[in-house]
């Protein structure tokens, strides 16, 4: 027999192949190639190897050059053990869509859907591509794969606050960030304030406590007991927060919170800088509508309001603290307001005692790097002025 490729394994290669065949989860193709190499090293003929390993042994010009056995031996002789065990690149079928056609598909998916349809679907896109190109037909799977390469899913829509980043936005943002960057001053504290509604959800049936091997179980049915509102105060420079539970969040409730801030929480402060969002009740008029004019004026003279930009309440540090409150304390069913007040008070006491603070890292410098288009091009302006 004319053997074109002779396999002679080193002892280390035999040990490696024996370990591969001894056990473990391996790809069937790699196991067969290992068996072929071990048998060829033992001097077994190609046809016998093909019969024992159950692979093809098709003759070509008196050699088994077109067979799996011959191909594996050739890759070992011309390369090495890893090359023989690996896979050759497979050509596969030609792409259905060319580069220009793929670009057309992406542009179509990003355009408005046909009249009467809320969004593009794979079938609609496939039909549109048949009309726009010379293809007689196109499968929805081809469309899906081409869109996946550009991470495009035209049937998805994300909703969020789309803030207009202009000069006013930047001015308010940097004003708030400058406050956070200051050092703590007991005479001029910075207090972030916001409110958050919460539902009072009671149990219809008593939950079953947890036991070894079994988590706590509770019924899917619940009882709605109304809502409550949480007014949250957070000192930006020291580990202090306070939560006030109310039934509503009216302008009067806001005014009473500002009174508490000035007269109860910071009676010794000369000026309290308050960071607020743009809620309609957060106005100086709320205090004048609630208190006599002298009292309202006295409180307002001790407050300095700093508004966050519109649609940018994330700049209010207290939003982070509200998230912590919900995750650590309110992520459960609480059906009674008295229980809610007691649980929040316990959380507040523990959190203040632990010295926990929000570590704010978004500085004015980072803001300018993130929003370069919100500022004029200084170099361009100078060149224009010089011209």
C-alpha positions, 0 to 999 in steps of 0.5 A: 500500500502506498502510504503518502503521509506517515504519522509518528507520534512522540511520547508526549503526544501519545500521552496527550491523545490518550488523556483526551480519549480517556474521558471527559466531554469532548467534541465527537470530531476531535475524538475521532481525529485523536483515534485516527492519529493513534491508529496511524501511529500504530501502523494500521492501514487507512482503510482499516482505520476508516472502518474502525472509527466509522469515517469515510475512506474514499479512494482518490488516485490510489490514495485515500487523499479525499478521506477523513483519515488521509486529511487528518494525517496530512494536517499532522505531517504538514503542521502539528498535533493541534493543527491535526485536531483542529478544524479547517475554515469552511467556506459555507454558502454565499451571503444572500445580501451584499454590503450595499443591500445590507446598508439598505436593509438597515436604513429601511429598518431605521425609517418609519414603518408602512402606513397602518403599522406601528413598527417594522417586523422581520416579515415586513422588512423581508417583503420590503427588501424583495421590492427594493432589490432583485431578490425573488425571496428573502427569509426572515432569518436572513433579515434577523441575522443581518440586523443583529450584526448592527445590534438593531431590533426595529420592533423595540422602543425605549422611553425616557426623559429626553432633556434639552442640553442647552446653556440653561441646563449646563448652568444649573448643572454646574451650580449643583455640582459646585455645591457638592464639591465644596467642603462641609460648612455647618453654617452653610449646609447643603441639603438635597430634598425630594419626595417619593410616593409609596403604596401601602400593600397589605397581606390577604393571607399570612405569609409562611416563614422561611425554613431550612430548604424552603424560602419564605412564601407569600400569597400572590393576592394582596390588599390595597390600603392607599398610598403615602408620601415620603419627603426625604432630606439628605445632607450632602456633606455629612452622614445625615438623612431624615424621612417624613411620612405624610398623606399627601405632597401638596404645596402646604406639605412642602412648606411645612418641610421647609419650616422643619428644615430651618427651625428643627433640623438646622436651627443654628445654620446661617444659610441652608442651600437646598437642592430641589427639582422642578416640581410645581409645588417647590416654590416660595409662594407655597410658604406664603400660602401656608404661613403668615407673611413675616414667618414665611419671609423669615424662613425664606431668608434662611433658604437658598434654593438651587434647582436641578435642570429640567429632566435632570433630577438624577443630579439631585443626590437624594435620588440615590438615597431614595433608591437605597431606602427602597432597596433596604427597607421598602422592598416588601409589603407594608400595609399600615401607615404606622408600621411604615413610619416605624420601619422607616424610622428604624432604617433612618436611625441605623443608616445615620449611626453607621455614618453612611454617605453618598459618594458623589463622583460626577464633578464639573470637569467630568460634566464638561468632558461628557457634554462638550457640545454644550459649551462653545468652541473657544478656539473657534471663537477666538479665530472668528474674533481675530478675523 
